[in-house]
Amino acid sequence: MNLQSSIKRWSTGFAALLLALSLAACGNENKEQQSAPQEPAKQEASQQQAQTDSLKTAYPLTLQDATGESFTFNEAPKKIVSVSPAETEALFAIGLGNEIVGVSDYDDYPEDAKSKPKMGGIMKPNEEAIIAAQPDIVFTGISMSEEAVKKLRGLGIKIFKTDPKTVDDVIKNIETYGKITDHQAEAQKVVDRMKEEESKVVEAVKSLADDKKKKVYIEFSPGWTVGKGEFMDELINLAGGVNVAADTQGWNEISEEKIIKDNPDVILYAKSVVDDKTKKGLGDIIKGRSGWDQITAVKNGAVIGLDDNLLSRPGPRVTQGLQEVAKAIYPELFK
């Protein structure tokens, strides 16, 4: 009787132990299920932090500009002057509005650039104004000659020059500004947007056969066009067009007879340009030239004015300019 009682008590205790272990196991499983979703979140936060840290500039930083001049930055510049509209747009785009203490007389975008102190022209800036502003760095672009840059450097002005020939060059310049100023994360956002805009255009025209590509003539100033080796030529190519001036190099005066012979399907021009002598707009000048009424673009009404700044400034809006060029050449592909 005592033995049976002992066995019964042992069996009951063992069953209780198994039940407890089972409940504990269930509890642990529930805890693991509850904590599991937190792991990816922690991992993502860690990755984001690592990415942010990788975009911080490590000083001192040494870089070369387009002239081969080396610059060493021991810290992010606190006072910046830009004497190039394209560079001004880029610097504002990556969040440096507070650091900019001067711009060229022609800088009109974004709106905040208009209220900044003026530093003279883009080819011949006001040396006295720049010196008085005491900038840590001066940025300039394609409009300033290397000779002018050397003169300013001789006056003790630290001037960083760019000379972009392609959209990729423009993108790299923006990334460089981000490194110099410790605004790499901001620069990356701008660059990502530009690459997306470019990709959409390239994707839309990639199926065009060579014999279906339209011939394009572009005029940005009365009697002047652009050939190979400049970003405007690349805009036409990326947009699926064929630049009729591609047999020339750089910026050059046109031959009216040659353009008639080339017979472009589309003519693009800077829409706000007005000739100082005749007071005529560039579009009217183009359509009024002798013999140009026989050009396919003129006959078909494909003489299209585009925003000057989008067309001519190698800055953060250059890919928006690319989109406008593509829409003008192939409106059916960009409805």
BAZA-70423 format. One record per residue (C-alpha): x, y, z; residue in one letter; residue number from 1. Coordinates in nm, 4 decimals, padded with zeros to 6 digits. Example, Ala and Ser with C-alpha at 12.3 -4.5 7.8 and 13.67 -1.06 7.14 Angstrom:
2
<X = 01.2300	Y = -00.4500	Z = 00.7800	residuo = A	num = 1>
<X = 01.3670	Y = -00.1060	Z = 00.7140	residuo = S	num = 2>
***
This chain:
335
<X = 00.0000	Y = 00.0000	Z = 00.0000	residuo = M	num = 1>
<X = 00.2797	Y = 00.2414	Z = 00.0828	residuo = N	num = 2>
<X = 00.4658	Y = 00.1368	Z = -00.2315	residuo = L	num = 3>
<X = 00.1623	Y = 00.2044	Z = -00.4514	residuo = Q	num = 4>
<X = 00.1173	Y = 00.5414	Z = -00.2840	residuo = S	num = 5>
<X = 00.4815	Y = 00.6309	Z = -00.3496	residuo = S	num = 6>
<X = 00.4577	Y = 00.5312	Z = -00.7162	residuo = I	num = 7>
<X = 00.1414	Y = 00.7363	Z = -00.7556	residuo = K	num = 8>
<X = 00.3071	Y = 01.0397	Z = -00.5971	residuo = R	num = 9>
<X = 00.6156	Y = 00.9914	Z = -00.8204	residuo = W	num = 10>
<X = 00.4037	Y = 00.9647	Z = -01.1351	residuo = S	num = 11>
<X = 00.2092	Y = 01.2744	Z = -01.0449	residuo = T	num = 12>
<X = 00.5293	Y = 01.4696	Z = -00.9767	residuo = G	num = 13>
<X = 00.6869	Y = 01.3525	Z = -01.3021	residuo = F	num = 14>
<X = 00.3805	Y = 01.4558	Z = -01.4980	residuo = A	num = 15>
<X = 00.3892	Y = 01.7987	Z = -01.3325	residuo = A	num = 16>
<X = 00.7581	Y = 01.8329	Z = -01.4227	residuo = L	num = 17>
<X = 00.6881	Y = 01.7482	Z = -01.7867	residuo = L	num = 18>
<X = 00.4057	Y = 02.0026	Z = -01.7922	residuo = L	num = 19>
<X = 00.6299	Y = 02.2708	Z = -01.6453	residuo = A	num = 20>
<X = 00.9034	Y = 02.1984	Z = -01.8975	residuo = L	num = 21>
<X = 00.6518	Y = 02.2107	Z = -02.1782	residuo = S	num = 22>
<X = 00.5142	Y = 02.5448	Z = -02.0627	residuo = L	num = 23>
<X = 00.8644	Y = 02.6839	Z = -02.0267	residuo = A	num = 24>
<X = 00.9489	Y = 02.5729	Z = -02.3785	residuo = A	num = 25>
<X = 00.6362	Y = 02.7412	Z = -02.5105	residuo = C	num = 26>
<X = 00.7259	Y = 03.0563	Z = -02.3229	residuo = G	num = 27>
<X = 01.0760	Y = 03.0633	Z = -02.4689	residuo = N	num = 28>
<X = 00.9362	Y = 03.0017	Z = -02.8163	residuo = E	num = 29>
<X = 00.6965	Y = 03.2937	Z = -02.7728	residuo = N	num = 30>
<X = 00.9803	Y = 03.5168	Z = -02.6582	residuo = K	num = 31>
<X = 01.1897	Y = 03.4195	Z = -02.9602	residuo = E	num = 32>
<X = 00.8947	Y = 03.4882	Z = -03.1902	residuo = Q	num = 33>
<X = 00.8440	Y = 03.8279	Z = -03.0280	residuo = Q	num = 34>
<X = 01.2118	Y = 03.9232	Z = -03.0462	residuo = S	num = 35>
<X = 01.2744	Y = 03.7913	Z = -03.3999	residuo = A	num = 36>
<X = 01.1204	Y = 04.0904	Z = -03.5818	residuo = P	num = 37>
<X = 01.3456	Y = 04.3238	Z = -03.3864	residuo = Q	num = 38>
<X = 01.6644	Y = 04.1722	Z = -03.5305	residuo = E	num = 39>
<X = 01.6200	Y = 04.2953	Z = -03.8919	residuo = P	num = 40>
<X = 01.5293	Y = 04.6402	Z = -03.7599	residuo = A	num = 41>
<X = 01.8490	Y = 04.6515	Z = -03.5540	residuo = K	num = 42>
<X = 02.0490	Y = 04.5288	Z = -03.8499	residuo = Q	num = 43>
<X = 01.8963	Y = 04.7891	Z = -04.0802	residuo = E	num = 44>
<X = 01.9652	Y = 05.0671	Z = -03.8283	residuo = A	num = 45>
<X = 02.3231	Y = 04.9468	Z = -03.7988	residuo = S	num = 46>
<X = 02.3648	Y = 04.9441	Z = -04.1760	residuo = Q	num = 47>
<X = 02.2175	Y = 05.2940	Z = -04.2052	residuo = Q	num = 48>
<X = 02.4541	Y = 05.4209	Z = -03.9371	residuo = Q	num = 49>
<X = 02.7494	Y = 05.2580	Z = -04.1134	residuo = A	num = 50>
<X = 02.6439	Y = 05.4167	Z = -04.4418	residuo = Q	num = 51>
<X = 02.6107	Y = 05.7579	Z = -04.2757	residuo = T	num = 52>
<X = 02.9544	Y = 05.7213	Z = -04.1180	residuo = D	num = 53>
<X = 03.1048	Y = 05.6261	Z = -04.4542	residuo = S	num = 54>
<X = 02.9700	Y = 05.9497	Z = -04.6031	residuo = L	num = 55>
<X = 03.1478	Y = 06.1674	Z = -04.3473	residuo = K	num = 56>
<X = 03.4528	Y = 06.3444	Z = -04.4842	residuo = T	num = 57>
<X = 03.7849	Y = 06.2606	Z = -04.3224	residuo = A	num = 58>
<X = 04.0094	Y = 06.5663	Z = -04.3027	residuo = Y	num = 59>
<X = 04.2679	Y = 06.6626	Z = -04.4089	residuo = P	num = 60>
<X = 04.1372	Y = 06.6064	Z = -04.7633	residuo = L	num = 61>
<X = 04.3530	Y = 06.6664	Z = -05.0718	residuo = T	num = 62>
<X = 04.1966	Y = 06.6959	Z = -05.4187	residuo = L	num = 63>
<X = 04.2890	Y = 06.8277	Z = -05.7645	residuo = Q	num = 64>
<X = 04.0715	Y = 07.0563	Z = -05.9750	residuo = D	num = 65>
<X = 04.0367	Y = 07.0643	Z = -06.3564	residuo = A	num = 66>
<X = 04.3600	Y = 07.2631	Z = -06.3927	residuo = T	num = 67>
<X = 04.5636	Y = 07.0059	Z = -06.2000	residuo = G	num = 68>
<X = 04.6012	Y = 07.2327	Z = -05.8971	residuo = E	num = 69>
<X = 04.6045	Y = 07.0493	Z = -05.5624	residuo = S	num = 70>
<X = 04.3980	Y = 07.1686	Z = -05.2672	residuo = F	num = 71>
<X = 04.4192	Y = 07.0471	Z = -04.9104	residuo = T	num = 72>
<X = 04.1191	Y = 07.1067	Z = -04.6845	residuo = F	num = 73>
<X = 04.1809	Y = 07.0710	Z = -04.3123	residuo = N	num = 74>
<X = 03.8114	Y = 07.1233	Z = -04.2418	residuo = E	num = 75>
<X = 03.4884	Y = 07.1985	Z = -04.4239	residuo = A	num = 76>
<X = 03.4938	Y = 07.5505	Z = -04.5775	residuo = P	num = 77>
<X = 03.2897	Y = 07.7940	Z = -04.3737	residuo = K	num = 78>
<X = 03.2823	Y = 08.0758	Z = -04.6329	residuo = K	num = 79>
<X = 03.2309	Y = 07.9915	Z = -04.9995	residuo = I	num = 80>
<X = 03.2180	Y = 08.2085	Z = -05.3108	residuo = V	num = 81>
<X = 03.0873	Y = 08.0768	Z = -05.6425	residuo = S	num = 82>
<X = 03.1419	Y = 08.2701	Z = -05.9647	residuo = V	num = 83>
<X = 02.9631	Y = 08.0181	Z = -06.1855	residuo = S	num = 84>
<X = 02.5827	Y = 07.9749	Z = -06.2066	residuo = P	num = 85>
<X = 02.6150	Y = 07.5967	Z = -06.2477	residuo = A	num = 86>
<X = 02.8394	Y = 07.5643	Z = -05.9425	residuo = E	num = 87>
<X = 02.6108	Y = 07.7916	Z = -05.7415	residuo = T	num = 88>
<X = 02.3140	Y = 07.5700	Z = -05.8231	residuo = E	num = 89>
<X = 02.5106	Y = 07.2615	Z = -05.7189	residuo = A	num = 90>
<X = 02.6231	Y = 07.4116	Z = -05.3888	residuo = L	num = 91>
<X = 02.2725	Y = 07.5238	Z = -05.2987	residuo = F	num = 92>
<X = 02.1351	Y = 07.1836	Z = -05.4009	residuo = A	num = 93>
<X = 02.3532	Y = 07.0068	Z = -05.1435	residuo = I	num = 94>
<X = 02.2527	Y = 07.2429	Z = -04.8639	residuo = G	num = 95>
<X = 02.5298	Y = 07.5047	Z = -04.8548	residuo = L	num = 96>
<X = 02.3161	Y = 07.8178	Z = -04.8762	residuo = G	num = 97>
<X = 02.4390	Y = 07.9473	Z = -04.5395	residuo = N	num = 98>
<X = 02.8052	Y = 07.9008	Z = -04.6295	residuo = E	num = 99>
<X = 02.7811	Y = 08.0882	Z = -04.9625	residuo = I	num = 100>
<X = 02.8966	Y = 08.4477	Z = -04.9130	residuo = V	num = 101>
<X = 02.9075	Y = 08.5571	Z = -05.2762	residuo = G	num = 102>
<X = 02.7918	Y = 08.4642	Z = -05.6282	residuo = V	num = 103>
<X = 02.8409	Y = 08.5944	Z = -05.9832	residuo = S	num = 104>
<X = 02.6244	Y = 08.8694	Z = -06.1296	residuo = D	num = 105>
<X = 02.4463	Y = 08.6079	Z = -06.3434	residuo = Y	num = 106>
<X = 02.3479	Y = 08.3661	Z = -06.0682	residuo = D	num = 107>
<X = 01.9671	Y = 08.3543	Z = -06.0566	residuo = D	num = 108>
<X = 01.8824	Y = 08.0046	Z = -05.9315	residuo = Y	num = 109>
<X = 01.7674	Y = 07.9062	Z = -05.6789	residuo = P	num = 110>
<X = 01.5778	Y = 08.2134	Z = -05.5608	residuo = E	num = 111>
<X = 01.8042	Y = 08.2538	Z = -05.2556	residuo = D	num = 112>
<X = 02.1041	Y = 08.3018	Z = -05.4854	residuo = A	num = 113>
<X = 01.9632	Y = 08.6346	Z = -05.6029	residuo = K	num = 114>
<X = 02.0053	Y = 08.7911	Z = -05.2590	residuo = S	num = 115>
<X = 02.3696	Y = 08.6897	Z = -05.2162	residuo = K	num = 116>
<X = 02.6467	Y = 08.9541	Z = -05.2546	residuo = P	num = 117>
<X = 02.7577	Y = 08.9852	Z = -05.6180	residuo = K	num = 118>
<X = 03.1165	Y = 08.9072	Z = -05.7151	residuo = M	num = 119>
<X = 03.1205	Y = 09.0285	Z = -06.0775	residuo = G	num = 120>
<X = 03.1097	Y = 08.8428	Z = -06.4089	residuo = G	num = 121>
<X = 03.1629	Y = 08.4736	Z = -06.4707	residuo = I	num = 122>
<X = 03.4661	Y = 08.5245	Z = -06.6962	residuo = M	num = 123>
<X = 03.6074	Y = 08.8288	Z = -06.5178	residuo = K	num = 124>
<X = 03.4910	Y = 08.8339	Z = -06.1563	residuo = P	num = 125>
<X = 03.5379	Y = 09.1324	Z = -05.9268	residuo = N	num = 126>
<X = 03.8736	Y = 09.0618	Z = -05.7649	residuo = E	num = 127>
<X = 03.8322	Y = 09.3258	Z = -05.4925	residuo = E	num = 128>
<X = 03.4887	Y = 09.1955	Z = -05.3937	residuo = A	num = 129>
<X = 03.6165	Y = 08.8401	Z = -05.3684	residuo = I	num = 130>
<X = 03.9172	Y = 08.9384	Z = -05.1579	residuo = I	num = 131>
<X = 03.6930	Y = 09.1438	Z = -04.9279	residuo = A	num = 132>
<X = 03.4608	Y = 08.8443	Z = -04.8795	residuo = A	num = 133>
<X = 03.7577	Y = 08.6432	Z = -04.7408	residuo = Q	num = 134>
<X = 03.6309	Y = 08.3076	Z = -04.8692	residuo = P	num = 135>
<X = 03.7904	Y = 07.9771	Z = -04.7740	residuo = D	num = 136>
<X = 03.7371	Y = 07.8605	Z = -05.1325	residuo = I	num = 137>
<X = 03.6075	Y = 08.0023	Z = -05.4635	residuo = V	num = 138>
<X = 03.4382	Y = 07.7709	Z = -05.7128	residuo = F	num = 139>
<X = 03.4291	Y = 07.8456	Z = -06.0859	residuo = T	num = 140>
<X = 03.3310	Y = 07.6524	Z = -06.3969	residuo = G	num = 141>
<X = 03.3564	Y = 07.6200	Z = -06.7732	residuo = I	num = 142>
<X = 03.3162	Y = 07.9922	Z = -06.8513	residuo = S	num = 143>
<X = 03.6399	Y = 08.1023	Z = -06.6868	residuo = M	num = 144>
<X = 03.9655	Y = 08.0515	Z = -06.8742	residuo = S	num = 145>
<X = 04.2659	Y = 07.8954	Z = -06.7057	residuo = E	num = 146>
<X = 04.4535	Y = 08.2213	Z = -06.7663	residuo = E	num = 147>
<X = 04.1958	Y = 08.4114	Z = -06.5612	residuo = A	num = 148>
<X = 04.2190	Y = 08.1464	Z = -06.2916	residuo = V	num = 149>
<X = 04.5985	Y = 08.1831	Z = -06.2755	residuo = K	num = 150>
<X = 04.5642	Y = 08.5601	Z = -06.2403	residuo = K	num = 151>
<X = 04.3242	Y = 08.5247	Z = -05.9474	residuo = L	num = 152>
<X = 04.5502	Y = 08.2699	Z = -05.7823	residuo = R	num = 153>
<X = 04.8343	Y = 08.5156	Z = -05.8191	residuo = G	num = 154>
<X = 04.6303	Y = 08.7514	Z = -05.6022	residuo = L	num = 155>
<X = 04.6112	Y = 08.4893	Z = -05.3288	residuo = G	num = 156>
<X = 04.2578	Y = 08.3735	Z = -05.4122	residuo = I	num = 157>
<X = 04.2032	Y = 07.9996	Z = -05.3584	residuo = K	num = 158>
<X = 04.0016	Y = 07.9135	Z = -05.6691	residuo = I	num = 159>
<X = 03.8774	Y = 07.5632	Z = -05.7567	residuo = F	num = 160>
<X = 03.7896	Y = 07.5246	Z = -06.1269	residuo = K	num = 161>
<X = 03.5741	Y = 07.2611	Z = -06.2943	residuo = T	num = 162>
<X = 03.5406	Y = 07.1867	Z = -06.6672	residuo = D	num = 163>
<X = 03.2698	Y = 06.9226	Z = -06.7183	residuo = P	num = 164>
<X = 03.2396	Y = 06.7728	Z = -07.0660	residuo = K	num = 165>
<X = 02.9778	Y = 06.5070	Z = -06.9892	residuo = T	num = 166>
<X = 02.6814	Y = 06.4466	Z = -06.7611	residuo = V	num = 167>
<X = 02.9000	Y = 06.2034	Z = -06.5682	residuo = D	num = 168>
<X = 03.1537	Y = 06.4843	Z = -06.5156	residuo = D	num = 169>
<X = 02.8770	Y = 06.7020	Z = -06.3698	residuo = V	num = 170>
<X = 02.7763	Y = 06.4228	Z = -06.1337	residuo = I	num = 171>
<X = 03.1362	Y = 06.3690	Z = -06.0216	residuo = K	num = 172>
<X = 03.1763	Y = 06.7420	Z = -05.9565	residuo = N	num = 173>
<X = 02.8723	Y = 06.7422	Z = -05.7280	residuo = I	num = 174>
<X = 03.0153	Y = 06.4435	Z = -05.5424	residuo = E	num = 175>
<X = 03.3429	Y = 06.6359	Z = -05.5082	residuo = T	num = 176>
<X = 03.1652	Y = 06.9379	Z = -05.3589	residuo = Y	num = 177>
<X = 03.0025	Y = 06.7010	Z = -05.1118	residuo = G	num = 178>
<X = 03.3414	Y = 06.5648	Z = -05.0058	residuo = K	num = 179>
<X = 03.5018	Y = 06.9076	Z = -04.9719	residuo = I	num = 180>
<X = 03.2178	Y = 07.0450	Z = -04.7592	residuo = T	num = 181>
<X = 03.1293	Y = 06.7300	Z = -04.5617	residuo = D	num = 182>
<X = 02.7890	Y = 06.7238	Z = -04.7327	residuo = H	num = 183>
<X = 02.8327	Y = 06.3839	Z = -04.8950	residuo = Q	num = 184>
<X = 02.4948	Y = 06.2489	Z = -04.7885	residuo = A	num = 185>
<X = 02.3191	Y = 06.5529	Z = -04.9368	residuo = E	num = 186>
<X = 02.5257	Y = 06.5254	Z = -05.2548	residuo = A	num = 187>
<X = 02.4363	Y = 06.1576	Z = -05.2860	residuo = Q	num = 188>
<X = 02.0647	Y = 06.2396	Z = -05.2854	residuo = K	num = 189>
<X = 02.1138	Y = 06.4896	Z = -05.5677	residuo = V	num = 190>
<X = 02.3262	Y = 06.2459	Z = -05.7662	residuo = V	num = 191>
<X = 02.0739	Y = 05.9636	Z = -05.7210	residuo = D	num = 192>
<X = 01.7958	Y = 06.1861	Z = -05.8551	residuo = R	num = 193>
<X = 02.0092	Y = 06.2896	Z = -06.1547	residuo = M	num = 194>
<X = 02.0981	Y = 05.9298	Z = -06.2391	residuo = K	num = 195>
<X = 01.7315	Y = 05.8317	Z = -06.2248	residuo = E	num = 196>
<X = 01.6339	Y = 06.1141	Z = -06.4627	residuo = E	num = 197>
<X = 01.9113	Y = 06.0175	Z = -06.7033	residuo = E	num = 198>
<X = 01.8189	Y = 05.6502	Z = -06.6873	residuo = S	num = 199>
<X = 01.4559	Y = 05.7200	Z = -06.7795	residuo = K	num = 200>
<X = 01.5622	Y = 05.9009	Z = -07.0964	residuo = V	num = 201>
<X = 01.8181	Y = 05.6403	Z = -07.1992	residuo = V	num = 202>
<X = 01.5651	Y = 05.3618	Z = -07.1416	residuo = E	num = 203>
<X = 01.2978	Y = 05.5379	Z = -07.3501	residuo = A	num = 204>
<X = 01.5188	Y = 05.5803	Z = -07.6594	residuo = V	num = 205>
<X = 01.7330	Y = 05.2664	Z = -07.6425	residuo = K	num = 206>
<X = 01.5228	Y = 05.0763	Z = -07.8978	residuo = S	num = 207>
<X = 01.5673	Y = 05.3413	Z = -08.1696	residuo = L	num = 208>
<X = 01.7482	Y = 05.2019	Z = -08.4735	residuo = A	num = 209>
<X = 02.0338	Y = 05.4151	Z = -08.6060	residuo = D	num = 210>
<X = 01.8463	Y = 05.4882	Z = -08.9294	residuo = D	num = 211>
<X = 01.5459	Y = 05.6073	Z = -08.7268	residuo = K	num = 212>
<X = 01.7353	Y = 05.8556	Z = -08.5112	residuo = K	num = 213>
<X = 01.6530	Y = 06.2177	Z = -08.5843	residuo = K	num = 214>
<X = 01.9138	Y = 06.4707	Z = -08.6943	residuo = K	num = 215>
<X = 01.9342	Y = 06.7623	Z = -08.4524	residuo = V	num = 216>
<X = 02.0792	Y = 07.1110	Z = -08.4761	residuo = Y	num = 217>
<X = 02.1192	Y = 07.3198	Z = -08.1599	residuo = I	num = 218>
<X = 02.1846	Y = 07.6948	Z = -08.1374	residuo = E	num = 219>
<X = 02.2376	Y = 07.8611	Z = -07.8002	residuo = F	num = 220>
<X = 02.3505	Y = 08.2042	Z = -07.9228	residuo = S	num = 221>
<X = 02.2918	Y = 08.3687	Z = -08.2632	residuo = P	num = 222>
<X = 02.5190	Y = 08.1936	Z = -08.5122	residuo = G	num = 223>
<X = 02.6800	Y = 07.9581	Z = -08.2594	residuo = W	num = 224>
<X = 02.6404	Y = 07.5858	Z = -08.2100	residuo = T	num = 225>
<X = 02.8254	Y = 07.3043	Z = -08.0348	residuo = V	num = 226>
<X = 03.0137	Y = 07.0023	Z = -08.1656	residuo = G	num = 227>
<X = 03.1869	Y = 06.7074	Z = -08.0054	residuo = K	num = 228>
<X = 03.3587	Y = 06.7229	Z = -07.6690	residuo = G	num = 229>
<X = 03.0976	Y = 06.9303	Z = -07.4839	residuo = E	num = 230>
<X = 02.8085	Y = 06.8256	Z = -07.2627	residuo = F	num = 231>
<X = 02.5419	Y = 06.9762	Z = -07.4936	residuo = M	num = 232>
<X = 02.6508	Y = 06.7366	Z = -07.7679	residuo = D	num = 233>
<X = 02.6213	Y = 06.4518	Z = -07.5190	residuo = E	num = 234>
<X = 02.2687	Y = 06.5617	Z = -07.4236	residuo = L	num = 235>
<X = 02.1622	Y = 06.5180	Z = -07.7870	residuo = I	num = 236>
<X = 02.3271	Y = 06.1756	Z = -07.8064	residuo = N	num = 237>
<X = 02.1782	Y = 06.0541	Z = -07.4769	residuo = L	num = 238>
<X = 01.8375	Y = 06.1730	Z = -07.5978	residuo = A	num = 239>
<X = 01.8686	Y = 05.9495	Z = -07.9058	residuo = G	num = 240>
<X = 01.9458	Y = 06.2265	Z = -08.1531	residuo = G	num = 241>
<X = 02.2314	Y = 06.2834	Z = -08.3979	residuo = V	num = 242>
<X = 02.4049	Y = 06.6204	Z = -08.3680	residuo = N	num = 243>
<X = 02.4570	Y = 06.7592	Z = -08.7207	residuo = V	num = 244>
<X = 02.7527	Y = 06.9609	Z = -08.5867	residuo = A	num = 245>
<X = 02.9234	Y = 06.6493	Z = -08.4488	residuo = A	num = 246>
<X = 03.1877	Y = 06.6789	Z = -08.7228	residuo = D	num = 247>
<X = 03.3152	Y = 06.9918	Z = -08.5436	residuo = T	num = 248>
<X = 03.4834	Y = 07.0247	Z = -08.2064	residuo = Q	num = 249>
<X = 03.3609	Y = 07.2362	Z = -07.9141	residuo = G	num = 250>
<X = 03.1791	Y = 07.5668	Z = -07.9497	residuo = W	num = 251>
<X = 03.1921	Y = 07.7126	Z = -08.3023	residuo = N	num = 252>
<X = 03.0286	Y = 07.9526	Z = -08.5446	residuo = E	num = 253>
<X = 02.7891	Y = 07.7962	Z = -08.7878	residuo = I	num = 254>
<X = 02.7895	Y = 07.7750	Z = -09.1657	residuo = S	num = 255>
<X = 02.4325	Y = 07.8480	Z = -09.2731	residuo = E	num = 256>
<X = 02.4852	Y = 07.6617	Z = -09.5996	residuo = E	num = 257>
<X = 02.6115	Y = 07.3555	Z = -09.4164	residuo = K	num = 258>
<X = 02.3069	Y = 07.3443	Z = -09.1878	residuo = I	num = 259>
<X = 02.0785	Y = 07.3625	Z = -09.4924	residuo = I	num = 260>
<X = 02.2722	Y = 07.0750	Z = -09.6477	residuo = K	num = 261>
<X = 02.2619	Y = 06.8706	Z = -09.3247	residuo = D	num = 262>
<X = 01.8825	Y = 06.9230	Z = -09.3180	residuo = N	num = 263>
<X = 01.8103	Y = 06.8570	Z = -08.9480	residuo = P	num = 264>
<X = 01.4776	Y = 06.7045	Z = -08.8449	residuo = D	num = 265>
<X = 01.4710	Y = 06.9098	Z = -08.5241	residuo = V	num = 266>
<X = 01.6177	Y = 07.2488	Z = -08.4371	residuo = I	num = 267>
<X = 01.6633	Y = 07.3398	Z = -08.0700	residuo = L	num = 268>
<X = 01.7486	Y = 07.6864	Z = -07.9423	residuo = Y	num = 269>
<X = 01.7764	Y = 07.8887	Z = -07.6217	residuo = A	num = 270>
<X = 01.4322	Y = 08.0453	Z = -07.6035	residuo = K	num = 271>
<X = 01.5050	Y = 08.3635	Z = -07.4075	residuo = S	num = 272>
<X = 01.7998	Y = 08.4752	Z = -07.6221	residuo = V	num = 273>
<X = 01.7371	Y = 08.8034	Z = -07.8049	residuo = V	num = 274>
<X = 01.9759	Y = 08.9556	Z = -08.0587	residuo = D	num = 275>
<X = 02.1036	Y = 09.2909	Z = -07.9322	residuo = D	num = 276>
<X = 02.1003	Y = 09.4507	Z = -08.2780	residuo = K	num = 277>
<X = 01.7744	Y = 09.3306	Z = -08.4288	residuo = T	num = 278>
<X = 01.5887	Y = 09.2701	Z = -08.0997	residuo = K	num = 279>
<X = 01.4571	Y = 08.9496	Z = -08.2520	residuo = K	num = 280>
<X = 01.4272	Y = 08.6271	Z = -08.0594	residuo = G	num = 281>
<X = 01.6575	Y = 08.3431	Z = -08.1595	residuo = L	num = 282>
<X = 01.3675	Y = 08.1324	Z = -08.2887	residuo = G	num = 283>
<X = 01.2577	Y = 08.4074	Z = -08.5301	residuo = D	num = 284>
<X = 01.6167	Y = 08.4602	Z = -08.6437	residuo = I	num = 285>
<X = 01.6566	Y = 08.0905	Z = -08.7240	residuo = I	num = 286>
<X = 01.3287	Y = 08.0633	Z = -08.9165	residuo = K	num = 287>
<X = 01.3969	Y = 08.3870	Z = -09.1040	residuo = G	num = 288>
<X = 01.7327	Y = 08.2887	Z = -09.2515	residuo = R	num = 289>
<X = 01.7516	Y = 08.2647	Z = -09.6271	residuo = S	num = 290>
<X = 01.6938	Y = 07.9102	Z = -09.7482	residuo = G	num = 291>
<X = 01.6198	Y = 07.7707	Z = -09.4029	residuo = W	num = 292>
<X = 01.2511	Y = 07.7436	Z = -09.4874	residuo = D	num = 293>
<X = 01.3478	Y = 07.4333	Z = -09.6880	residuo = Q	num = 294>
<X = 01.4941	Y = 07.2583	Z = -09.3828	residuo = I	num = 295>
<X = 01.2768	Y = 06.9699	Z = -09.2622	residuo = T	num = 296>
<X = 01.2658	Y = 07.1027	Z = -08.9050	residuo = A	num = 297>
<X = 01.1376	Y = 07.4428	Z = -09.0203	residuo = V	num = 298>
<X = 00.8858	Y = 07.2969	Z = -09.2648	residuo = K	num = 299>
<X = 00.7472	Y = 07.0631	Z = -08.9969	residuo = N	num = 300>
<X = 00.7378	Y = 07.3213	Z = -08.7191	residuo = G	num = 301>
<X = 01.0042	Y = 07.1371	Z = -08.5216	residuo = A	num = 302>
<X = 01.1952	Y = 07.4521	Z = -08.4219	residuo = V	num = 303>
<X = 01.1735	Y = 07.4322	Z = -08.0450	residuo = I	num = 304>
<X = 01.2867	Y = 07.6747	Z = -07.7772	residuo = G	num = 305>
<X = 01.4169	Y = 07.5358	Z = -07.4485	residuo = L	num = 306>
<X = 01.4993	Y = 07.6904	Z = -07.1106	residuo = D	num = 307>
<X = 01.8450	Y = 07.8471	Z = -07.1504	residuo = D	num = 308>
<X = 01.9600	Y = 07.7476	Z = -06.8052	residuo = N	num = 309>
<X = 01.8532	Y = 07.3847	Z = -06.8384	residuo = L	num = 310>
<X = 02.0218	Y = 07.3738	Z = -07.1777	residuo = L	num = 311>
<X = 02.3509	Y = 07.5407	Z = -07.0944	residuo = S	num = 312>
<X = 02.4308	Y = 07.4964	Z = -06.7242	residuo = R	num = 313>
<X = 02.6258	Y = 07.1818	Z = -06.6305	residuo = P	num = 314>
<X = 02.4794	Y = 07.1693	Z = -06.2821	residuo = G	num = 315>
<X = 02.2273	Y = 06.9591	Z = -06.0862	residuo = P	num = 316>
<X = 01.9465	Y = 07.0409	Z = -06.3329	residuo = R	num = 317>
<X = 02.1393	Y = 06.9209	Z = -06.6394	residuo = V	num = 318>
<X = 01.9447	Y = 06.5923	Z = -06.6389	residuo = T	num = 319>
<X = 01.6207	Y = 06.7904	Z = -06.6390	residuo = Q	num = 320>
<X = 01.7643	Y = 06.9639	Z = -06.9458	residuo = G	num = 321>
<X = 01.8286	Y = 06.6194	Z = -07.0928	residuo = L	num = 322>
<X = 01.4639	Y = 06.5308	Z = -07.0383	residuo = Q	num = 323>
<X = 01.3526	Y = 06.8490	Z = -07.2166	residuo = E	num = 324>
<X = 01.5863	Y = 06.7793	Z = -07.5097	residuo = V	num = 325>
<X = 01.4526	Y = 06.4237	Z = -07.5388	residuo = A	num = 326>
<X = 01.0878	Y = 06.5412	Z = -07.5266	residuo = K	num = 327>
<X = 01.1584	Y = 06.7987	Z = -07.7983	residuo = A	num = 328>
<X = 01.3184	Y = 06.5409	Z = -08.0296	residuo = I	num = 329>
<X = 01.0817	Y = 06.2501	Z = -07.9634	residuo = Y	num = 330>
<X = 00.7576	Y = 06.3892	Z = -07.8161	residuo = P	num = 331>
<X = 00.5809	Y = 06.0611	Z = -07.8943	residuo = E	num = 332>
<X = 00.8133	Y = 05.8755	Z = -07.6540	residuo = L	num = 333>
<X = 00.7631	Y = 06.1179	Z = -07.3649	residuo = F	num = 334>
<X = 00.3910	Y = 06.1839	Z = -07.3425	residuo = K	num = 335>
***
